[in-house]
């Protein structure tokens, strides 16, 4: 029976920590794998009526996404264990010494919350247009003639794609009879 001295036990703990620190990307692998298992579990427990199911069905996309997450997590783990490392982003143009722009963050938060509150009474076309225009304004665009028109067009396009092409009903609000 062998016993380790406290010095050698501490050294092996430091070695393990150093090995894990050098392969910190394995944490991303674990996260991807856990998300894949969660998505697949959710897809398997989904209550689907066979009579309402089309040729593909509502479980197909979650199965593909879950399997993709598992595959990417496994491939990334193999790459990391073989010595692959993520490289630092060289093209980032961020000055880390500058403080956060809290005005923009608060404006965007307000726009998102307002859209969430207004989507019921005003419908998606109007609330979406306010969301798109408000986000453009919060991010610095000051084209007062062009931005609302682009926001309205983008909102109507999104409404039609979801409501008519994808079959996802969105509230039309007061424009329901017009659209």
Secondary structure, DSSP 4 states (H G I P E B T S, - for coil): -----HHHHHHHHHHHHHHHHHTTTHHHHHHHHHHHHHHHHHHHT----GGG--SS-THHHHHHHHHHHHHHHHHHHHHHHTT--PPPPSS----TTSPP-HHHHHHHHHHHHHHHHHHHHH-HHHHHHHHHHHHHHHTT---TTHHHHHHHHHHHHHHHIIIIIS------GGGTTT-
